[in-house]
Amino acid sequence: MVSLIHNLDDTKWVEVNSSDRGDGFVEFAINRTTTPLDAHTLKISVADNAGNFKNVVINNTRDNSNPLKNVNQADLKLDEEGNVVGIDVEGDCVITKG
């Protein structure tokens, strides 16, 4: 699997160790339904462990890249608006800068 950071704008995202990722991550099943909002933004359907579906947005991807392509499960950290600000896939962990 290609590292998450290779599909994200590394001026906006940074790789961290899972132990340094911080709090607020929730495990989600990743649905194959993705909608590109533009060349650097994706809307992805996810479900929590209770089966509740929601749409989340990943900003600042590389051109037409999907960091969660072929990923079934990931720990995500979301902000209040449903934007993804952290992704952890089996220890491959990235968070937004700033």
mmCIF file as gemmi writes it, N, C-alpha and C atoms, coordinates in Angstrom:
data_model
loop_
_atom_site.group_PDB
_atom_site.id
_atom_site.type_symbol
_atom_site.label_atom_id
_atom_site.label_alt_id
_atom_site.label_comp_id
_atom_site.label_asym_id
_atom_site.label_entity_id
_atom_site.label_seq_id
_atom_site.pdbx_PDB_ins_code
_atom_site.Cartn_x
_atom_site.Cartn_y
_atom_site.Cartn_z
_atom_site.occupancy
_atom_site.B_iso_or_equiv
_atom_site.pdbx_formal_charge
_atom_site.auth_seq_id
_atom_site.auth_asym_id
_atom_site.pdbx_PDB_model_num
ATOM 1 N N . MET Axp A 1 ? 0.838 -1.181 0 1 0 ? 1 A 1
ATOM 2 C CA . MET Axp A 1 ? 0 0 0 1 0 ? 1 A 1
ATOM 3 C C . MET Axp A 1 ? 0.884 1.245 0 1 0 ? 1 A 1
ATOM 4 N N . VAL Axp A 2 ? 0.523 2.213 -0.805 1 0 ? 2 A 1
ATOM 5 C CA . VAL Axp A 2 ? 1.233 3.486 -0.849 1 0 ? 2 A 1
ATOM 6 C C . VAL Axp A 2 ? 0.897 4.267 0.415 1 0 ? 2 A 1
ATOM 7 N N . SER Axp A 3 ? 1.89 4.935 0.981 1 0 ? 3 A 1
ATOM 8 C CA . SER Axp A 3 ? 1.669 5.732 2.18 1 0 ? 3 A 1
ATOM 9 C C . SER Axp A 3 ? 0.615 6.807 1.922 1 0 ? 3 A 1
ATOM 10 N N . LEU Axp A 4 ? -0.188 7.096 2.931 1 0 ? 4 A 1
ATOM 11 C CA . LEU Axp A 4 ? -1.24 8.104 2.808 1 0 ? 4 A 1
ATOM 12 C C . LEU Axp A 4 ? -0.708 9.442 2.314 1 0 ? 4 A 1
ATOM 13 N N . ILE Axp A 5 ? 0.447 9.856 2.824 1 0 ? 5 A 1
ATOM 14 C CA . ILE Axp A 5 ? 0.983 11.185 2.516 1 0 ? 5 A 1
ATOM 15 C C . ILE Axp A 5 ? 1.24 11.363 1.018 1 0 ? 5 A 1
ATOM 16 N N . HIS Axp A 6 ? 1.458 10.263 0.293 1 0 ? 6 A 1
ATOM 17 C CA . HIS Axp A 6 ? 1.708 10.36 -1.146 1 0 ? 6 A 1
ATOM 18 C C . HIS Axp A 6 ? 0.466 10.756 -1.939 1 0 ? 6 A 1
ATOM 19 N N . ASN Axp A 7 ? -0.703 10.674 -1.306 1 0 ? 7 A 1
ATOM 20 C CA . ASN Axp A 7 ? -1.951 11.083 -1.95 1 0 ? 7 A 1
ATOM 21 C C . ASN Axp A 7 ? -2.478 12.409 -1.42 1 0 ? 7 A 1
ATOM 22 N N . LEU Axp A 8 ? -1.697 13.053 -0.552 1 0 ? 8 A 1
ATOM 23 C CA . LEU Axp A 8 ? -2.123 14.299 0.08 1 0 ? 8 A 1
ATOM 24 C C . LEU Axp A 8 ? -1.107 15.401 -0.164 1 0 ? 8 A 1
ATOM 25 N N . ASP Axp A 9 ? -1.564 16.635 -0.11 1 0 ? 9 A 1
ATOM 26 C CA . ASP Axp A 9 ? -0.692 17.798 -0.251 1 0 ? 9 A 1
ATOM 27 C C . ASP Axp A 9 ? 0.167 17.904 1.011 1 0 ? 9 A 1
ATOM 28 N N . ASP Axp A 10 ? 1.466 17.622 0.883 1 0 ? 10 A 1
ATOM 29 C CA . ASP Axp A 10 ? 2.327 17.594 2.073 1 0 ? 10 A 1
ATOM 30 C C . ASP Axp A 10 ? 2.667 18.98 2.609 1 0 ? 10 A 1
ATOM 31 N N . THR Axp A 11 ? 2.144 20.033 1.985 1 0 ? 11 A 1
ATOM 32 C CA . THR Axp A 11 ? 2.259 21.362 2.596 1 0 ? 11 A 1
ATOM 33 C C . THR Axp A 11 ? 1.104 21.601 3.568 1 0 ? 11 A 1
ATOM 34 N N . LYS Axp A 12 ? 0.072 20.741 3.506 1 0 ? 12 A 1
ATOM 35 C CA . LYS Axp A 12 ? -1.108 20.866 4.372 1 0 ? 12 A 1
ATOM 36 C C . LYS Axp A 12 ? -1.253 19.701 5.351 1 0 ? 12 A 1
ATOM 37 N N . TRP Axp A 13 ? -0.621 18.563 5.049 1 0 ? 13 A 1
ATOM 38 C CA . TRP Axp A 13 ? -0.698 17.349 5.865 1 0 ? 13 A 1
ATOM 39 C C . TRP Axp A 13 ? 0.706 16.933 6.291 1 0 ? 13 A 1
ATOM 40 N N . VAL Axp A 14 ? 0.804 16.229 7.417 1 0 ? 14 A 1
ATOM 41 C CA . VAL Axp A 14 ? 2.091 15.743 7.902 1 0 ? 14 A 1
ATOM 42 C C . VAL Axp A 14 ? 1.921 14.315 8.433 1 0 ? 14 A 1
ATOM 43 N N . GLU Axp A 15 ? 2.926 13.475 8.192 1 0 ? 15 A 1
ATOM 44 C CA . GLU Axp A 15 ? 2.942 12.122 8.755 1 0 ? 15 A 1
ATOM 45 C C . GLU Axp A 15 ? 3.335 12.194 10.22 1 0 ? 15 A 1
ATOM 46 N N . VAL Axp A 16 ? 2.678 11.395 11.051 1 0 ? 16 A 1
ATOM 47 C CA . VAL Axp A 16 ? 3.028 11.293 12.469 1 0 ? 16 A 1
ATOM 48 C C . VAL Axp A 16 ? 2.971 9.827 12.875 1 0 ? 16 A 1
ATOM 49 N N . ASN Axp A 17 ? 3.625 9.5 13.99 1 0 ? 17 A 1
ATOM 50 C CA . ASN Axp A 17 ? 3.492 8.166 14.566 1 0 ? 17 A 1
ATOM 51 C C . ASN Axp A 17 ? 2.096 8.036 15.156 1 0 ? 17 A 1
ATOM 52 N N . SER Axp A 18 ? 1.536 6.85 15.104 1 0 ? 18 A 1
ATOM 53 C CA . SER Axp A 18 ? 0.208 6.631 15.681 1 0 ? 18 A 1
ATOM 54 C C . SER Axp A 18 ? 0.15 7.057 17.14 1 0 ? 18 A 1
ATOM 55 N N . SER Axp A 19 ? 1.246 6.866 17.854 1 0 ? 19 A 1
ATOM 56 C CA . SER Axp A 19 ? 1.277 7.239 19.274 1 0 ? 19 A 1
ATOM 57 C C . SER Axp A 19 ? 1.23 8.751 19.475 1 0 ? 19 A 1
ATOM 58 N N . ASP Axp A 20 ? 1.527 9.517 18.423 1 0 ? 20 A 1
ATOM 59 C CA . ASP Axp A 20 ? 1.53 10.983 18.505 1 0 ? 20 A 1
ATOM 60 C C . ASP Axp A 20 ? 0.335 11.62 17.801 1 0 ? 20 A 1
ATOM 61 N N . ARG Axp A 21 ? -0.64 10.828 17.412 1 0 ? 21 A 1
ATOM 62 C CA . ARG Axp A 21 ? -1.744 11.349 16.595 1 0 ? 21 A 1
ATOM 63 C C . ARG Axp A 21 ? -2.729 12.203 17.374 1 0 ? 21 A 1
ATOM 64 N N . GLY Axp A 22 ? -2.76 12.06 18.68 1 0 ? 22 A 1
ATOM 65 C CA . GLY Axp A 22 ? -3.703 12.827 19.492 1 0 ? 22 A 1
ATOM 66 C C . GLY Axp A 22 ? -5.03 12.106 19.662 1 0 ? 22 A 1
ATOM 67 N N . ASP Axp A 23 ? -5.942 12.766 20.353 1 0 ? 23 A 1
ATOM 68 C CA . ASP Axp A 23 ? -7.257 12.192 20.655 1 0 ? 23 A 1
ATOM 69 C C . ASP Axp A 23 ? -8.268 12.548 19.569 1 0 ? 23 A 1
ATOM 70 N N . GLY Axp A 24 ? -9.442 11.946 19.677 1 0 ? 24 A 1
ATOM 71 C CA . GLY Axp A 24 ? -10.553 12.309 18.806 1 0 ? 24 A 1
ATOM 72 C C . GLY Axp A 24 ? -10.73 11.437 17.581 1 0 ? 24 A 1
ATOM 73 N N . PHE Axp A 25 ? -9.923 10.393 17.433 1 0 ? 25 A 1
ATOM 74 C CA . PHE Axp A 25 ? -10.062 9.497 16.282 1 0 ? 25 A 1
ATOM 75 C C . PHE Axp A 25 ? -11.175 8.483 16.544 1 0 ? 25 A 1
ATOM 76 N N . VAL Axp A 26 ? -11.937 8.179 15.5 1 0 ? 26 A 1
ATOM 77 C CA . VAL Axp A 26 ? -13.034 7.218 15.571 1 0 ? 26 A 1
ATOM 78 C C . VAL Axp A 26 ? -12.859 6.231 14.422 1 0 ? 26 A 1
ATOM 79 N N . GLU Axp A 27 ? -13.129 4.957 14.701 1 0 ? 27 A 1
ATOM 80 C CA . GLU Axp A 27 ? -13.022 3.932 13.664 1 0 ? 27 A 1
ATOM 81 C C . GLU Axp A 27 ? -14.242 3.99 12.744 1 0 ? 27 A 1
ATOM 82 N N . PHE Axp A 28 ? -13.995 4.006 11.445 1 0 ? 28 A 1
ATOM 83 C CA . PHE Axp A 28 ? -15.061 4.034 10.449 1 0 ? 28 A 1
ATOM 84 C C . PHE Axp A 28 ? -14.815 2.969 9.39 1 0 ? 28 A 1
ATOM 85 N N . ALA Axp A 29 ? -15.909 2.4 8.886 1 0 ? 29 A 1
ATOM 86 C CA . ALA Axp A 29 ? -15.858 1.586 7.676 1 0 ? 29 A 1
ATOM 87 C C . ALA Axp A 29 ? -15.95 2.555 6.505 1 0 ? 29 A 1
ATOM 88 N N . ILE Axp A 30 ? -15.102 2.353 5.507 1 0 ? 30 A 1
ATOM 89 C CA . ILE Axp A 30 ? -15.048 3.251 4.362 1 0 ? 30 A 1
ATOM 90 C C . ILE Axp A 30 ? -15.909 2.678 3.24 1 0 ? 30 A 1
ATOM 91 N N . ASN Axp A 31 ? -16.903 3.437 2.818 1 0 ? 31 A 1
ATOM 92 C CA . ASN Axp A 31 ? -17.774 3.046 1.724 1 0 ? 31 A 1
ATOM 93 C C . ASN Axp A 31 ? -17.081 3.378 0.409 1 0 ? 31 A 1
ATOM 94 N N . ARG Axp A 32 ? -17.352 2.646 -0.61 1 0 ? 32 A 1
ATOM 95 C CA . ARG Axp A 32 ? -16.726 2.885 -1.915 1 0 ? 32 A 1
ATOM 96 C C . ARG Axp A 32 ? -17.305 4.11 -2.627 1 0 ? 32 A 1
ATOM 97 N N . THR Axp A 33 ? -18.338 4.721 -2.046 1 0 ? 33 A 1
ATOM 98 C CA . THR Axp A 33 ? -18.954 5.888 -2.667 1 0 ? 33 A 1
ATOM 99 C C . THR Axp A 33 ? -18.106 7.121 -2.403 1 0 ? 33 A 1
ATOM 100 N N . THR Axp A 34 ? -17.439 7.611 -3.429 1 0 ? 34 A 1
ATOM 101 C CA . THR Axp A 34 ? -16.654 8.838 -3.316 1 0 ? 34 A 1
ATOM 102 C C . THR Axp A 34 ? -17.111 9.802 -4.398 1 0 ? 34 A 1
ATOM 103 N N . THR Axp A 35 ? -17.141 11.066 -4.031 1 0 ? 35 A 1
ATOM 104 C CA . THR Axp A 35 ? -17.53 12.109 -4.968 1 0 ? 35 A 1
ATOM 105 C C . THR Axp A 35 ? -16.448 13.172 -4.982 1 0 ? 35 A 1
ATOM 106 N N . PRO Axp A 36 ? -15.751 13.346 -6.098 1 0 ? 36 A 1
ATOM 107 C CA . PRO Axp A 36 ? -14.784 14.442 -6.169 1 0 ? 36 A 1
ATOM 108 C C . PRO Axp A 36 ? -15.541 15.773 -6.187 1 0 ? 36 A 1
ATOM 109 N N . LEU Axp A 37 ? -15.198 16.671 -5.271 1 0 ? 37 A 1
ATOM 110 C CA . LEU Axp A 37 ? -15.803 18.002 -5.258 1 0 ? 37 A 1
ATOM 111 C C . LEU Axp A 37 ? -15.001 18.958 -6.13 1 0 ? 37 A 1
ATOM 112 N N . ASP Axp A 38 ? -13.706 18.695 -6.226 1 0 ? 38 A 1
ATOM 113 C CA . ASP Axp A 38 ? -12.804 19.351 -7.17 1 0 ? 38 A 1
ATOM 114 C C . ASP Axp A 38 ? -11.55 18.486 -7.232 1 0 ? 38 A 1
ATOM 115 N N . ALA Axp A 39 ? -10.507 18.935 -7.899 1 0 ? 39 A 1
ATOM 116 C CA . ALA Axp A 39 ? -9.305 18.112 -8.094 1 0 ? 39 A 1
ATOM 117 C C . ALA Axp A 39 ? -8.565 17.816 -6.796 1 0 ? 39 A 1
ATOM 118 N N . HIS Axp A 40 ? -8.885 18.552 -5.719 1 0 ? 40 A 1
ATOM 119 C CA . HIS Axp A 40 ? -8.153 18.398 -4.458 1 0 ? 40 A 1
ATOM 120 C C . HIS Axp A 40 ? -9.06 18.131 -3.262 1 0 ? 40 A 1
ATOM 121 N N . THR Axp A 41 ? -10.326 17.789 -3.517 1 0 ? 41 A 1
ATOM 122 C CA . THR Axp A 41 ? -11.291 17.594 -2.438 1 0 ? 41 A 1
ATOM 123 C C . THR Axp A 41 ? -12.198 16.417 -2.765 1 0 ? 41 A 1
ATOM 124 N N . LEU Axp A 42 ? -12.369 15.511 -1.781 1 0 ? 42 A 1
ATOM 125 C CA . LEU Axp A 42 ? -13.231 14.339 -1.948 1 0 ? 42 A 1
ATOM 126 C C . LEU Axp A 42 ? -14.295 14.299 -0.867 1 0 ? 42 A 1
ATOM 127 N N . LYS Axp A 43 ? -15.5 13.9 -1.252 1 0 ? 43 A 1
ATOM 128 C CA . LYS Axp A 43 ? -16.542 13.569 -0.281 1 0 ? 43 A 1
ATOM 129 C C . LYS Axp A 43 ? -16.633 12.048 -0.263 1 0 ? 43 A 1
ATOM 130 N N . ILE Axp A 44 ? -16.551 11.47 0.931 1 0 ? 44 A 1
ATOM 131 C CA . ILE Axp A 44 ? -16.543 10.014 1.082 1 0 ? 44 A 1
ATOM 132 C C . ILE Axp A 44 ? -17.609 9.609 2.091 1 0 ? 44 A 1
ATOM 133 N N . SER Axp A 45 ? -18.326 8.547 1.788 1 0 ? 45 A 1
ATOM 134 C CA . SER Axp A 45 ? -19.321 8.001 2.696 1 0 ? 45 A 1
ATOM 135 C C . SER Axp A 45 ? -18.645 7.003 3.631 1 0 ? 45 A 1
ATOM 136 N N . VAL Axp A 46 ? -18.915 7.156 4.937 1 0 ? 46 A 1
ATOM 137 C CA . VAL Axp A 46 ? -18.337 6.269 5.947 1 0 ? 46 A 1
ATOM 138 C C . VAL Axp A 46 ? -19.441 5.829 6.905 1 0 ? 46 A 1
ATOM 139 N N . ALA Axp A 47 ? -19.168 4.768 7.667 1 0 ? 47 A 1
ATOM 140 C CA . ALA Axp A 47 ? -20.106 4.298 8.685 1 0 ? 47 A 1
ATOM 141 C C . ALA Axp A 47 ? -19.342 4.011 9.966 1 0 ? 47 A 1
ATOM 142 N N . ASP Axp A 48 ? -19.918 4.434 11.101 1 0 ? 48 A 1
ATOM 143 C CA . ASP Axp A 48 ? -19.285 4.139 12.384 1 0 ? 48 A 1
ATOM 144 C C . ASP Axp A 48 ? -19.632 2.712 12.811 1 0 ? 48 A 1
ATOM 145 N N . ASN Axp A 49 ? -19.143 2.29 13.974 1 0 ? 49 A 1
ATOM 146 C CA . ASN Axp A 49 ? -19.352 0.912 14.438 1 0 ? 49 A 1
ATOM 147 C C . ASN Axp A 49 ? -20.817 0.58 14.696 1 0 ? 49 A 1
ATOM 148 N N . ALA Axp A 50 ? -21.65 1.607 14.915 1 0 ? 50 A 1
ATOM 149 C CA . ALA Axp A 50 ? -23.081 1.39 15.126 1 0 ? 50 A 1
ATOM 150 C C . ALA Axp A 50 ? -23.845 1.321 13.806 1 0 ? 50 A 1
ATOM 151 N N . GLY Axp A 51 ? -23.138 1.51 12.685 1 0 ? 51 A 1
ATOM 152 C CA . GLY Axp A 51 ? -23.767 1.447 11.374 1 0 ? 51 A 1
ATOM 153 C C . GLY Axp A 51 ? -24.356 2.757 10.896 1 0 ? 51 A 1
ATOM 154 N N . ASN Axp A 52 ? -24.061 3.843 11.595 1 0 ? 52 A 1
ATOM 155 C CA . ASN Axp A 52 ? -24.551 5.159 11.193 1 0 ? 52 A 1
ATOM 156 C C . ASN Axp A 52 ? -23.688 5.717 10.07 1 0 ? 52 A 1
ATOM 157 N N . PHE Axp A 53 ? -24.324 6.017 8.94 1 0 ? 53 A 1
ATOM 158 C CA . PHE Axp A 53 ? -23.602 6.551 7.784 1 0 ? 53 A 1
ATOM 159 C C . PHE Axp A 53 ? -23.513 8.068 7.853 1 0 ? 53 A 1
ATOM 160 N N . LYS Axp A 54 ? -22.42 8.593 7.324 1 0 ? 54 A 1
ATOM 161 C CA . LYS Axp A 54 ? -22.264 10.043 7.179 1 0 ? 54 A 1
ATOM 162 C C . LYS Axp A 54 ? -21.304 10.298 6.042 1 0 ? 54 A 1
ATOM 163 N N . ASN Axp A 55 ? -21.386 11.491 5.494 1 0 ? 55 A 1
ATOM 164 C CA . ASN Axp A 55 ? -20.442 11.922 4.471 1 0 ? 55 A 1
ATOM 165 C C . ASN Axp A 55 ? -19.393 12.799 5.123 1 0 ? 55 A 1
ATOM 166 N N . VAL Axp A 56 ? -18.137 12.549 4.786 1 0 ? 56 A 1
ATOM 167 C CA . VAL Axp A 56 ? -17.028 13.354 5.295 1 0 ? 56 A 1
ATOM 168 C C . VAL Axp A 56 ? -16.248 13.893 4.101 1 0 ? 56 A 1
ATOM 169 N N . VAL Axp A 57 ? -15.473 14.937 4.348 1 0 ? 57 A 1
ATOM 170 C CA . VAL Axp A 57 ? -14.731 15.584 3.269 1 0 ? 57 A 1
ATOM 171 C C . VAL Axp A 57 ? -13.238 15.536 3.569 1 0 ? 57 A 1
ATOM 172 N N . ILE Axp A 58 ? -12.46 15.104 2.587 1 0 ? 58 A 1
ATOM 173 C CA . ILE Axp A 58 ? -10.999 15.15 2.68 1 0 ? 58 A 1
ATOM 174 C C . ILE Axp A 58 ? -10.528 16.278 1.772 1 0 ? 58 A 1
ATOM 175 N N . ASN Axp A 59 ? -9.938 17.294 2.369 1 0 ? 59 A 1
ATOM 176 C CA . ASN Axp A 59 ? -9.409 18.446 1.639 1 0 ? 59 A 1
ATOM 177 C C . ASN Axp A 59 ? -7.915 18.27 1.388 1 0 ? 59 A 1
ATOM 178 N N . ASN Axp A 60 ? -7.425 18.986 0.399 1 0 ? 60 A 1
ATOM 179 C CA . ASN Axp A 60 ? -5.99 19.065 0.11 1 0 ? 60 A 1
ATOM 180 C C . ASN Axp A 60 ? -5.369 17.721 -0.264 1 0 ? 60 A 1
ATOM 181 N N . THR Axp A 61 ? -6.054 17.008 -1.167 1 0 ? 61 A 1
ATOM 182 C CA . THR Axp A 61 ? -5.451 15.809 -1.744 1 0 ? 61 A 1
ATOM 183 C C . THR Axp A 61 ? -4.55 16.249 -2.894 1 0 ? 61 A 1
ATOM 184 N N . ARG Axp A 62 ? -3.701 15.35 -3.332 1 0 ? 62 A 1
ATOM 185 C CA . ARG Axp A 62 ? -2.956 15.625 -4.57 1 0 ? 62 A 1
ATOM 186 C C . ARG Axp A 62 ? -3.941 15.534 -5.728 1 0 ? 62 A 1
ATOM 187 N N . ASP Axp A 63 ? -3.545 16.018 -6.884 1 0 ? 63 A 1
ATOM 188 C CA . ASP Axp A 63 ? -4.444 16.056 -8.039 1 0 ? 63 A 1
ATOM 189 C C . ASP Axp A 63 ? -5.18 14.738 -8.231 1 0 ? 63 A 1
ATOM 190 N N . ASN Axp A 64 ? -6.494 14.796 -8.088 1 0 ? 64 A 1
ATOM 191 C CA . ASN Axp A 64 ? -7.38 13.657 -8.354 1 0 ? 64 A 1
ATOM 192 C C . ASN Axp A 64 ? -6.957 12.374 -7.642 1 0 ? 64 A 1
ATOM 193 N N . SER Axp A 65 ? -6.427 12.494 -6.424 1 0 ? 65 A 1
ATOM 194 C CA . SER Axp A 65 ? -5.999 11.327 -5.647 1 0 ? 65 A 1
ATOM 195 C C . SER Axp A 65 ? -6.997 11.026 -4.538 1 0 ? 65 A 1
ATOM 196 N N . ASN Axp A 66 ? -7.093 9.756 -4.192 1 0 ? 66 A 1
ATOM 197 C CA . ASN Axp A 66 ? -7.942 9.312 -3.094 1 0 ? 66 A 1
ATOM 198 C C . ASN Axp A 66 ? -7.07 8.544 -2.104 1 0 ? 66 A 1
ATOM 199 N N . PRO Axp A 67 ? -6.725 9.142 -0.954 1 0 ? 67 A 1
ATOM 200 C CA . PRO Axp A 67 ? -5.869 8.448 0.008 1 0 ? 67 A 1
ATOM 201 C C . PRO Axp A 67 ? -6.521 7.207 0.618 1 0 ? 67 A 1
ATOM 202 N N . LEU Axp A 68 ? -7.85 7.092 0.521 1 0 ? 68 A 1
ATOM 203 C CA . LEU Axp A 68 ? -8.537 5.936 1.097 1 0 ? 68 A 1
ATOM 204 C C . LEU Axp A 68 ? -8.983 4.924 0.042 1 0 ? 68 A 1
ATOM 205 N N . LYS Axp A 69 ? -8.443 5.045 -1.16 1 0 ? 69 A 1
ATOM 206 C CA . LYS Axp A 69 ? -8.747 4.066 -2.206 1 0 ? 69 A 1
ATOM 207 C C . LYS Axp A 69 ? -8.261 2.697 -1.739 1 0 ? 69 A 1
ATOM 208 N N . ASN Axp A 70 ? -9.094 1.691 -1.897 1 0 ? 70 A 1
ATOM 209 C CA . ASN Axp A 70 ? -8.795 0.307 -1.497 1 0 ? 70 A 1
ATOM 210 C C . ASN Axp A 70 ? -8.638 0.132 0.007 1 0 ? 70 A 1
ATOM 211 N N . VAL Axp A 71 ? -9.12 1.083 0.8 1 0 ? 71 A 1
ATOM 212 C CA . VAL Axp A 71 ? -9.095 0.973 2.264 1 0 ? 71 A 1
ATOM 213 C C . VAL Axp A 71 ? -10.512 0.654 2.73 1 0 ? 71 A 1
ATOM 214 N N . ASN Axp A 72 ? -10.652 -0.383 3.56 1 0 ? 72 A 1
ATOM 215 C CA . ASN Axp A 72 ? -11.967 -0.771 4.07 1 0 ? 72 A 1
ATOM 216 C C . ASN Axp A 72 ? -12.286 -0.15 5.424 1 0 ? 72 A 1
ATOM 217 N N . GLN Axp A 73 ? -11.258 0.084 6.217 1 0 ? 73 A 1
ATOM 218 C CA . GLN Axp A 73 ? -11.446 0.579 7.581 1 0 ? 73 A 1
ATOM 219 C C . GLN Axp A 73 ? -10.337 1.565 7.904 1 0 ? 73 A 1
ATOM 220 N N . ALA Axp A 74 ? -10.703 2.652 8.605 1 0 ? 74 A 1
ATOM 221 C CA . ALA Axp A 74 ? -9.705 3.644 9.005 1 0 ? 74 A 1
ATOM 222 C C . ALA Axp A 74 ? -10.187 4.364 10.253 1 0 ? 74 A 1
ATOM 223 N N . ASP Axp A 75 ? -9.235 4.819 11.045 1 0 ? 75 A 1
ATOM 224 C CA . ASP Axp A 75 ? -9.541 5.72 12.151 1 0 ? 75 A 1
ATOM 225 C C . ASP Axp A 75 ? -9.449 7.131 11.592 1 0 ? 75 A 1
ATOM 226 N N . LEU Axp A 76 ? -10.532 7.894 11.748 1 0 ? 76 A 1
ATOM 227 C CA . LEU Axp A 76 ? -10.574 9.261 11.236 1 0 ? 76 A 1
ATOM 228 C C . LEU Axp A 76 ? -10.822 10.232 12.373 1 0 ? 76 A 1
ATOM 229 N N . LYS Axp A 77 ? -10.241 11.397 12.254 1 0 ? 77 A 1
ATOM 230 C CA . LYS Axp A 77 ? -10.541 12.502 13.159 1 0 ? 77 A 1
ATOM 231 C C . LYS Axp A 77 ? -11.228 13.566 12.316 1 0 ? 77 A 1
ATOM 232 N N . LEU Axp A 78 ? -12.404 14.007 12.776 1 0 ? 78 A 1
ATOM 233 C CA . LEU Axp A 78 ? -13.203 14.973 12.038 1 0 ? 78 A 1
ATOM 234 C C . LEU Axp A 78 ? -13.315 16.274 12.814 1 0 ? 78 A 1
ATOM 235 N N . ASP Axp A 79 ? -13.415 17.382 12.081 1 0 ? 79 A 1
ATOM 236 C CA . ASP Axp A 79 ? -13.716 18.645 12.748 1 0 ? 79 A 1
ATOM 237 C C . ASP Axp A 79 ? -15.241 18.791 12.843 1 0 ? 79 A 1
ATOM 238 N N . GLU Axp A 80 ? -15.715 19.91 13.361 1 0 ? 80 A 1
ATOM 239 C CA . GLU Axp A 80 ? -17.147 20.115 13.582 1 0 ? 80 A 1
ATOM 240 C C . GLU Axp A 80 ? -17.961 20.089 12.289 1 0 ? 80 A 1
ATOM 241 N N . GLU Axp A 81 ? -17.342 20.449 11.167 1 0 ? 81 A 1
ATOM 242 C CA . GLU Axp A 81 ? -18.048 20.492 9.888 1 0 ? 81 A 1
ATOM 243 C C . GLU Axp A 81 ? -17.988 19.174 9.113 1 0 ? 81 A 1
ATOM 244 N N . GLY Axp A 82 ? -17.343 18.159 9.671 1 0 ? 82 A 1
ATOM 245 C CA . GLY Axp A 82 ? -17.229 16.881 8.973 1 0 ? 82 A 1
ATOM 246 C C . GLY Axp A 82 ? -16.043 16.786 8.038 1 0 ? 82 A 1
ATOM 247 N N . ASN Axp A 83 ? -15.094 17.709 8.181 1 0 ? 83 A 1
ATOM 248 C CA . ASN Axp A 83 ? -13.853 17.633 7.411 1 0 ? 83 A 1
ATOM 249 C C . ASN Axp A 83 ? -12.872 16.707 8.119 1 0 ? 83 A 1
ATOM 250 N N . VAL Axp A 84 ? -12.212 15.862 7.359 1 0 ? 84 A 1
ATOM 251 C CA . VAL Axp A 84 ? -11.218 14.953 7.921 1 0 ? 84 A 1
ATOM 252 C C . VAL Axp A 84 ? -9.954 15.751 8.236 1 0 ? 84 A 1
ATOM 253 N N . VAL Axp A 85 ? -9.516 15.684 9.498 1 0 ? 85 A 1
ATOM 254 C CA . VAL Axp A 85 ? -8.293 16.376 9.916 1 0 ? 85 A 1
ATOM 255 C C . VAL Axp A 85 ? -7.233 15.387 10.393 1 0 ? 85 A 1
ATOM 256 N N . GLY Axp A 86 ? -7.558 14.096 10.379 1 0 ? 86 A 1
ATOM 257 C CA . GLY Axp A 86 ? -6.607 13.055 10.727 1 0 ? 86 A 1
ATOM 258 C C . GLY Axp A 86 ? -7.051 11.725 10.146 1 0 ? 86 A 1
ATOM 259 N N . ILE Axp A 87 ? -6.087 10.943 9.677 1 0 ? 87 A 1
ATOM 260 C CA . ILE Axp A 87 ? -6.355 9.617 9.11 1 0 ? 87 A 1
ATOM 261 C C . ILE Axp A 87 ? -5.307 8.658 9.652 1 0 ? 87 A 1
ATOM 262 N N . ASP Axp A 88 ? -5.752 7.501 10.131 1 0 ? 88 A 1
ATOM 263 C CA . ASP Axp A 88 ? -4.838 6.447 10.576 1 0 ? 88 A 1
ATOM 264 C C . ASP Axp A 88 ? -5.312 5.13 9.976 1 0 ? 88 A 1
ATOM 265 N N . VAL Axp A 89 ? -4.498 4.567 9.093 1 0 ? 89 A 1
ATOM 266 C CA . VAL Axp A 89 ? -4.788 3.271 8.48 1 0 ? 89 A 1
ATOM 267 C C . VAL Axp A 89 ? -3.679 2.324 8.901 1 0 ? 89 A 1
ATOM 268 N N . GLU Axp A 90 ? -3.972 1.5 9.897 1 0 ? 90 A 1
ATOM 269 C CA . GLU Axp A 90 ? -3.028 0.491 10.384 1 0 ? 90 A 1
ATOM 270 C C . GLU Axp A 90 ? -1.649 1.069 10.669 1 0 ? 90 A 1
ATOM 271 N N . GLY Axp A 91 ? -1.612 2.22 11.348 1 0 ? 91 A 1
ATOM 272 C CA . GLY Axp A 91 ? -0.341 2.818 11.743 1 0 ? 91 A 1
ATOM 273 C C . GLY Axp A 91 ? 0.233 3.809 10.755 1 0 ? 91 A 1
ATOM 274 N N . ASP Axp A 92 ? -0.306 3.861 9.547 1 0 ? 92 A 1
ATOM 275 C CA . ASP Axp A 92 ? 0.075 4.897 8.58 1 0 ? 92 A 1
ATOM 276 C C . ASP Axp A 92 ? -0.813 6.09 8.904 1 0 ? 92 A 1
ATOM 277 N N . CYS Axp A 93 ? -0.234 7.098 9.552 1 0 ? 93 A 1
ATOM 278 C CA . CYS Axp A 93 ? -1.033 8.16 10.153 1 0 ? 93 A 1
ATOM 279 C C . CYS Axp A 93 ? -0.612 9.535 9.643 1 0 ? 93 A 1
ATOM 280 N N . VAL Axp A 94 ? -1.615 10.343 9.293 1 0 ? 94 A 1
ATOM 281 C CA . VAL Axp A 94 ? -1.39 11.724 8.869 1 0 ? 94 A 1
ATOM 282 C C . VAL Axp A 94 ? -2.396 12.622 9.578 1 0 ? 94 A 1
ATOM 283 N N . ILE Axp A 95 ? -1.97 13.855 9.842 1 0 ? 95 A 1
ATOM 284 C CA . ILE Axp A 95 ? -2.859 14.87 10.399 1 0 ? 95 A 1
ATOM 285 C C . ILE Axp A 95 ? -2.634 16.171 9.635 1 0 ? 95 A 1
ATOM 286 N N . THR Axp A 96 ? -3.617 17.052 9.699 1 0 ? 96 A 1
ATOM 287 C CA . THR Axp A 96 ? -3.452 18.342 9.04 1 0 ? 96 A 1
ATOM 288 C C . THR Axp A 96 ? -2.478 19.196 9.834 1 0 ? 96 A 1
ATOM 289 N N . LYS Axp A 97 ? -1.749 20.037 9.123 1 0 ? 97 A 1
ATOM 290 C CA . LYS Axp A 97 ? -0.805 20.948 9.772 1 0 ? 97 A 1
ATOM 291 C C . LYS Axp A 97 ? -1.564 22.121 10.368 1 0 ? 97 A 1
ATOM 292 N N . GLY Axp A 98 ? -0.998 22.634 11.473 1 0 ? 98 A 1
ATOM 293 C CA . GLY Axp A 98 ? -1.537 23.852 12.056 1 0 ? 98 A 1
ATOM 294 C C . GLY Axp A 98 ? -2.623 23.569 12.975 1 0 ? 98 A 1
